[in-house]
Amino acid sequence: MGGVWPEGQKRVEGVAGGRRLGGAGEMEPKLGFHELLHVFSFLEARDLLCAAQVDKVWNEVSGTKELWRQLCLRRWSSCKTSQMTLGTQTWKEYYLCRSELEFRMECGRPEKDFICKAIAGHTGEIDELAYISTKECRFDGQEKSMVCTVSSDSTVRAWDVQEGTEIWSSPLQPAALVNVVTFPRLQLAITVDERGLIKVWGAENGWEQASFRLPTFSSALQACEHPEGPFLLVACAEGFLYALTVPQLQLRSRTRVFPSSPTSLLCSPDCQWVFASTQNSDLGPKVFHTRSLLCLVEGEPPVSTTLPIWLTSRACWAPDETARLMVTHRNDNGMQLVITTYELRTKQSREGVDVVVQQMASFLLPSSMIPPHLMKGHGSQVILLVSGSELALFTIHGVQLAAFQDHQRPITSMWVVSVGLPVLHPHLKSPWPHLTWLFISRTRAESSPLPLTYPCESMCGIKKRSLPSSRAAITCLGAPTDGPVDSPMWKATV
């Protein structure tokens, strides 16, 4: 067995019945539990596994929780006990599972298991990115994976992800572009500039198709594929909500939401609901039934309700539920942050359609946690929160599942994609696909080239791969980890 041995400590080699055989055949007293524990504390994982095969006593000592905990802390200095709730039961299992995944990651094959391309073209900072491809990232060669980006250089550009090449670039626009949304089925990209000018672009050729000017700058854009037809929701700084047809950008409705306040928008997964809020305001957030925005009767307000909370900061929809909303807000005394989960439905009444809201769960965030600036939902019961450079996972009932603290810069955006196999988790009543989540968290870069990193659809089992030439990395969350590998611009966790 290898390992570092203290000065004066004899190395135990030939063992019979738990005792060392001397040169003349005499038996020396065997080491007790605590003496063995002290000796084993200098061993590495491979040596402990070998020691476990000697006899029952050595097997028991070599599996001691504290030995494997120290091994974990030495190898992954930021791992914590709270990160062990993802399915492993002991520190030994944690260590062995994570080590195996790291080994498998080293066998990852470029262009087969992942794609990483550094693309350059924009001369300004890239503000937003959206997929044009209907299937997002493709590895089967049957369809290109395409994305659109907008930049402070006043252009919108389309890119081939696999090749890392520019497909088209728009002419220079009158002002910097600040947001982009796409309608992959229609092959359309819609942008808005800092002055409130909205434009529709053909995704295949980059031709401008329509435009609409807001009275002030836009605070939010949402692309909605509604059963009654696609439409665009736009919030402007003066507190109005616009519903526009796509691709013509004709006005369907204009509704005052919050007076003279920038409004944030979130469409539900089935596009039947729209959540509207203004941050840190005494005004409660509102939820609109989208059909009423598209078919607004003159003189009648759209169907909506105001949630009984205040000082709202962030919100998200549960992607596996049609109308489950999670909202971060302050409690009644305004001192603590709370996440409350609601279910919404409509009810027909004599007066028309009413919105019914049911509270499903609520919990306080840890007082030591920085107020989150990003929030996403996963499945039906998991919430992802970003606070500065930290990513944390909670259930809707407040059980913390993981915390990643290895970003060196503040995270500015995050994507969540579920492509995995169900794994039963003790805190959840339904299968929880934690093995193959994709978290992509982005931090500010000092230069403009944009590295694009995507996991293989075949889920080869990559654990972690740093790609310094393009400042990107991939990490696999097959077991609890202390977080993605550091990279200046992108981190991806599968």
C-alpha positions in Angstrom: 0.0 0.0 0.0 1.2 3.5 -0.8 0.7 6.6 1.3 2.7 8.9 3.6 3.8 7.4 6.9 4.8 9.4 10.0 8.3 9.2 11.2 8.9 6.1 13.4 5.6 4.4 12.3 6.2 0.8 11.1 4.5 -0.2 7.9 2.2 -3.2 8.4 2.8 -5.7 5.6 2.5 -9.4 6.5 -0.7 -10.0 8.5 -2.1 -13.2 9.9 -5.1 -13.1 12.1 -4.7 -9.3 12.5 -1.1 -9.6 13.9 2.2 -9.0 12.4 4.6 -12.0 12.1 8.0 -11.2 13.6 11.3 -12.5 12.2 11.4 -15.5 14.6 7.7 -16.4 14.1 6.6 -14.6 17.3 3.3 -12.7 17.2 3.3 -9.0 18.0 0.1 -7.5 19.5 -2.3 -6.3 16.8 -3.1 -2.6 16.3 -6.4 -1.5 17.9 -9.2 0.3 16.1 -7.9 3.8 16.9 -4.3 3.0 16.1 -5.4 1.6 12.7 -7.6 4.7 12.1 -4.6 6.9 12.8 -2.4 4.9 10.3 -5.1 4.8 7.7 -5.5 8.5 7.8 -2.3 8.8 5.9 -3.5 6.6 3.1 -5.0 7.4 -0.3 -8.3 6.0 -1.6 -6.7 3.2 -3.5 -4.8 2.0 -0.4 -7.9 2.1 1.8 -9.7 -0.1 -0.7 -6.8 -2.6 -0.6 -6.8 -2.5 3.2 -10.5 -3.3 3.3 -9.7 -6.7 1.8 -7.4 -7.8 4.7 -9.9 -8.8 7.3 -13.1 -7.8 9.0 -11.5 -5.3 11.4 -9.5 -3.6 8.6 -12.6 -3.5 6.4 -14.5 -1.7 9.1 -11.8 0.8 9.9 -11.0 1.6 6.2 -14.7 2.4 5.6 -14.9 5.0 8.5 -16.8 8.1 7.6 -14.1 10.5 8.7 -11.4 8.9 6.6 -13.4 9.3 3.4 -14.7 12.7 4.4 -11.1 14.0 4.7 -10.2 12.4 1.3 -13.1 14.3 -0.2 -12.1 17.6 1.4 -8.5 17.2 0.4 -9.4 16.5 -3.3 -12.4 18.8 -3.6 -11.8 21.5 -1.1 -15.2 23.2 -1.5 -17.5 20.1 -1.2 -19.9 20.3 1.8 -22.2 18.0 3.6 -25.2 19.8 2.1 -24.1 18.7 -1.3 -24.4 15.0 -0.4 -28.3 15.0 -0.7 -28.2 14.1 -4.4 -28.5 10.3 -3.8 -25.1 9.1 -2.3 -25.4 7.8 1.2 -21.8 8.0 2.5 -18.6 9.9 1.9 -17.0 6.8 0.5 -19.8 6.4 -2.1 -19.5 10.1 -2.9 -15.7 9.8 -3.4 -15.9 6.7 -5.5 -18.8 7.9 -7.7 -17.3 11.2 -8.4 -13.8 9.8 -9.1 -15.3 7.4 -11.6 -17.1 10.2 -13.4 -14.0 12.2 -13.6 -12.1 9.3 -15.1 -14.9 8.8 -17.6 -14.8 12.5 -18.5 -11.1 12.2 -19.4 -12.2 9.7 -22.1 -14.5 12.3 -23.7 -14.1 12.6 -27.4 -14.1 16.0 -29.1 -16.7 16.4 -31.8 -18.4 13.1 -30.7 -19.1 13.7 -27.0 -19.1 17.5 -27.1 -18.7 20.5 -29.3 -16.8 23.7 -28.4 -16.3 26.5 -30.9 -15.0 30.0 -30.2 -16.9 32.2 -32.7 -15.8 35.8 -33.4 -17.6 38.5 -35.4 -19.3 40.9 -33.1 -17.2 43.9 -32.2 -19.3 44.7 -29.1 -20.5 42.8 -26.1 -23.0 40.0 -26.8 -26.1 40.6 -24.8 -28.4 37.8 -25.7 -28.5 34.4 -27.5 -31.4 32.3 -28.7 -31.8 29.1 -30.7 -33.2 29.2 -34.2 -33.0 25.4 -34.6 -36.3 23.6 -33.8 -34.4 20.9 -32.0 -31.8 23.2 -30.4 -28.4 21.4 -30.5 -28.2 18.5 -33.0 -25.5 15.9 -33.3 -27.2 13.6 -35.9 -26.2 15.7 -38.9 -29.8 15.9 -40.2 -30.3 19.6 -39.2 -28.0 22.5 -38.5 -27.9 23.8 -35.0 -28.3 27.6 -35.3 -28.3 30.4 -32.8 -29.0 34.1 -33.1 -27.0 36.7 -31.1 -27.5 40.5 -30.5 -24.7 42.9 -29.5 -24.0 46.4 -28.5 -22.3 46.7 -31.9 -25.9 47.2 -33.3 -26.1 44.0 -35.3 -27.9 40.7 -35.1 -26.1 37.6 -36.4 -26.9 33.9 -37.0 -24.3 31.2 -36.4 -23.8 27.5 -37.3 -23.0 25.9 -33.9 -21.3 22.8 -35.3 -19.0 24.8 -37.6 -18.6 27.8 -35.4 -19.2 30.0 -38.5 -21.4 33.0 -39.2 -24.4 32.4 -41.4 -25.5 36.0 -41.8 -25.2 39.4 -40.2 -27.8 42.2 -40.3 -26.9 45.8 -41.5 -25.8 48.2 -38.8 -28.9 49.2 -36.8 -29.6 52.7 -35.5 -29.0 51.7 -31.9 -27.5 48.9 -29.9 -29.6 45.7 -29.8 -30.4 44.5 -26.3 -32.7 41.5 -26.7 -33.6 38.7 -29.1 -36.3 36.0 -29.1 -37.0 33.4 -31.7 -39.8 31.4 -33.3 -38.0 28.3 -34.5 -41.1 26.8 -36.1 -41.5 29.9 -38.2 -37.8 30.5 -38.7 -38.0 34.0 -37.3 -35.9 36.1 -35.0 -37.2 39.2 -33.3 -34.9 41.9 -31.8 -35.4 45.1 -29.9 -32.9 48.0 -29.6 -32.2 50.3 -26.7 -34.7 52.9 -28.1 -37.6 50.5 -28.3 -37.5 49.6 -32.1 -38.7 46.0 -32.6 -37.8 44.2 -35.8 -38.6 40.7 -37.3 -35.8 38.9 -39.2 -35.9 35.8 -41.4 -33.7 33.3 -39.8 -32.6 31.7 -43.0 -31.3 34.8 -44.8 -31.4 37.7 -42.3 -33.9 39.8 -44.2 -35.9 42.3 -42.3 -39.7 41.6 -42.5 -41.5 44.0 -40.2 -41.0 46.6 -37.5 -42.8 48.2 -34.6 -41.7 51.2 -32.5 -42.5 51.5 -28.8 -42.8 54.9 -27.2 -40.0 54.0 -24.8 -37.4 51.3 -24.4 -38.5 47.7 -23.9 -38.0 46.1 -20.5 -39.0 42.5 -21.6 -39.8 40.4 -24.7 -41.6 37.0 -24.7 -42.2 34.8 -27.7 -45.5 32.8 -27.3 -46.6 29.9 -29.4 -50.3 30.1 -28.5 -52.8 27.6 -29.9 -54.6 30.5 -31.5 -51.4 31.6 -33.3 -48.0 32.9 -32.4 -47.7 36.3 -30.9 -45.1 38.6 -29.2 -45.5 40.1 -25.7 -43.6 43.3 -25.0 -43.3 45.3 -21.8 -42.1 48.8 -22.0 -40.6 51.1 -19.4 -43.8 53.2 -19.0 -45.6 50.1 -17.6 -47.6 49.0 -20.6 -48.0 45.4 -21.9 -48.2 45.1 -25.7 -49.5 42.0 -27.6 -48.3 41.9 -31.2 -49.1 39.5 -34.0 -46.2 37.5 -35.6 -44.7 38.1 -38.1 -46.6 41.3 -39.0 -46.2 42.9 -35.6 -49.7 44.3 -35.6 -51.1 45.5 -32.3 -53.6 43.2 -30.7 -53.8 44.9 -27.3 -52.2 47.4 -25.0 -52.7 47.1 -21.3 -51.4 49.2 -18.4 -49.8 46.9 -15.9 -47.8 49.0 -13.5 -47.8 52.8 -13.8 -44.4 54.2 -15.0 -42.5 51.1 -13.9 -40.4 48.7 -16.0 -42.1 45.4 -16.2 -40.7 41.8 -16.3 -42.6 39.1 -18.2 -42.7 35.3 -18.0 -44.9 33.0 -20.1 -46.0 29.7 -18.8 -44.8 26.5 -20.6 -48.1 26.2 -22.5 -48.3 30.0 -23.1 -51.7 30.2 -21.4 -50.5 32.4 -18.7 -48.3 35.5 -18.4 -46.6 36.6 -15.2 -45.9 40.4 -14.9 -44.0 42.0 -12.1 -42.0 45.0 -11.3 -39.0 44.4 -9.0 -39.0 45.5 -5.3 -42.3 47.3 -5.5 -45.2 47.5 -3.1 -47.4 46.5 -6.0 -48.2 42.8 -6.1 -47.3 40.9 -9.3 -50.1 40.1 -11.8 -50.9 37.0 -13.7 -52.8 37.3 -17.0 -54.7 34.7 -19.0 -53.1 35.2 -22.4 -56.3 34.5 -24.5 -57.9 37.6 -23.0 -54.9 39.7 -24.2 -55.3 38.4 -27.7 -59.1 38.8 -27.8 -59.5 41.9 -25.7 -63.0 43.3 -25.6 -63.1 47.1 -25.8 -63.9 48.6 -22.4 -63.2 45.4 -20.5 -59.9 44.6 -18.8 -58.1 41.4 -19.6 -58.6 38.4 -17.3 -56.0 38.6 -14.6 -55.3 38.4 -10.8 -52.9 40.0 -8.4 -50.9 37.7 -6.2 -51.0 38.5 -2.4 -47.3 39.2 -2.1 -45.1 42.3 -2.3 -41.5 43.3 -2.9 -41.2 40.6 -5.7 -37.7 40.0 -7.0 -37.6 36.9 -9.2 -40.0 34.2 -10.6 -40.1 31.1 -12.8 -42.5 28.5 -14.1 -42.2 24.8 -13.4 -41.5 23.4 -17.0 -43.2 20.1 -16.3 -46.5 21.7 -15.1 -48.9 23.7 -17.2 -49.5 26.4 -14.6 -47.1 26.1 -11.6 -45.5 29.4 -10.6 -42.6 30.0 -8.2 -42.0 33.5 -6.9 -39.3 35.0 -4.8 -40.5 37.9 -2.5 -40.2 39.4 0.9 -42.1 38.2 3.9 -44.7 40.3 5.7 -42.2 42.3 7.7 -39.9 42.8 4.6 -36.9 41.3 6.4 -36.6 37.8 4.9 -36.8 36.3 1.4 -39.5 33.7 0.7 -40.2 31.5 -2.3 -43.8 30.7 -2.7 -45.3 28.2 -5.2 -48.7 28.7 -6.8 -51.0 26.7 -9.0 -53.3 28.6 -11.4 -56.5 27.7 -13.2 -59.5 29.4 -14.7 -63.1 29.1 -13.5 -66.2 30.1 -15.5 -68.6 32.3 -13.6 -71.7 34.3 -14.4 -69.6 37.4 -14.8 -67.1 35.6 -17.1 -63.8 33.9 -16.5 -62.1 34.1 -13.1 -58.5 33.2 -12.2 -58.2 30.7 -9.3 -54.9 30.7 -7.4 -53.9 28.0 -4.9 -50.7 28.2 -2.8 -48.8 24.9 -3.0 -45.7 25.5 -0.8 -43.6 28.2 0.7 -40.2 28.4 2.5 -37.7 31.0 3.8 -34.4 31.2 2.0 -31.3 31.0 4.3 -30.6 34.4 5.9 -26.9 34.0 4.9 -27.8 33.7 1.2 -27.4 36.7 -1.1 -30.7 37.7 -2.7 -30.8 35.7 -6.0 -30.6 37.6 -9.3 -31.4 34.5 -11.5 -34.1 31.9 -11.0 -35.1 28.8 -13.1 -37.4 25.9 -12.6 -36.6 22.2 -13.3 -39.2 19.5 -13.6 -42.1 20.2 -11.3 -40.4 20.5 -7.9 -36.9 21.9 -8.3 -35.8 25.5 -8.2 -32.4 26.8 -9.3 -31.1 30.1 -7.8 -28.1 32.2 -8.7 -26.7 34.6 -6.2 -23.5 36.3 -7.4 -21.2 33.5 -8.4 -23.1 30.8 -6.5 -25.7 28.3 -8.0 -28.0 26.6 -5.5 -30.8 24.0 -5.9 -33.9 23.7 -3.7 -37.1 21.8 -3.8 -40.3 23.8 -3.7 -40.5 22.8 0.0 -37.1 24.3 0.9 -34.9 21.2 0.9 -31.4 22.3 -0.4 -30.2 19.8 -2.9 -26.9 21.2 -3.9 -24.7 24.4 -4.0 -22.0 25.2 -6.5 -19.5 27.9 -5.5 -16.6 27.6 -8.0 -17.4 30.5 -10.4 -14.8 33.2 -9.9 -17.0 35.9 -11.5 -20.7 36.7 -11.1 -23.0 34.5 -13.2 -25.0 36.6 -15.7 -27.2 34.0 -17.3 -28.3 30.4 -17.0 -30.0 27.7 -19.1 -31.6 24.5 -17.8 -32.2 21.5 -20.1 -33.6 18.1 -18.8 -32.6 15.2 -21.0 -32.1 12.5 -18.4 -33.2 9.2 -16.9 -35.4 9.2 -13.8 -33.6 8.6 -10.5 -35.6 8.2 -7.3 -34.7 10.8 -4.7 -35.7 10.3 -1.0 -37.0 13.9 -0.6 -39.3 13.7 -3.7 -42.3 11.6 -4.3 -41.7 11.2 -8.0 -38.6 10.2 -10.1 -36.1 13.0 -10.3 -33.9 13.2 -13.4 -30.8 14.5 -11.7 -28.3 12.4 -13.6 -28.4 14.4 -16.8 -29.4 17.9 -16.1 -27.8 20.5 -18.3 -27.0 23.7 -16.4 -25.2 26.3 -18.5 -24.2 29.4 -16.5 -22.5 32.3 -18.1 -20.1 34.9 -16.7 -18.9 38.1 -18.1 -16.0 37.8 -20.5 -13.4 40.4 -21.2 -13.4 39.9 -24.9 -16.1 39.3 -27.5 -15.6 35.8 -29.0 -18.4 33.5 -27.8 -17.5 29.9 -27.0 -20.4 27.5 -27.5 -20.4 24.3 -25.6 -23.0 21.5 -25.9 -23.3 18.0 -24.5 -23.8 14.9 -26.6 -27.4 13.7 -26.9 -26.1 10.1 -26.3 -25.0 11.2 -22.8 -21.5 9.6 -22.9 -20.8 10.2 -19.3 -18.5 13.2 -19.5 -17.6 14.5 -16.1 -15.4 17.5 -16.6 -13.3 18.9 -19.4 -11.6 22.2 -19.4 -11.0 23.8 -22.8 -8.7 26.7 -22.2 -8.2 27.6 -25.9 -11.9 28.6 -26.1 -12.5 29.4 -22.4 -15.2 26.7 -21.9 -15.9 23.6 -19.8 -18.3 20.8 -19.5 -19.2 19.0 -16.2 -21.5 16.0 -15.6 -23.6 15.9 -12.4 -23.9 12.1 -12.2 -23.2 12.5 -8.5 -23.1 15.5 -6.2 -20.2 17.8 -7.0 -18.8 21.0 -5.5 -19.6 22.7 -8.8 -18.5 23.1 -12.4 -14.9 23.6 -13.4 -13.9 27.3 -13.5 -13.8 29.0 -16.8 -13.7 32.7 -17.6 -16.8 32.7 -19.7 -18.9 29.6 -19.7 -19.6 26.7 -17.4 -21.8 23.8 -18.4 -23.0 21.0 -16.1 -24.6 17.9 -17.5 
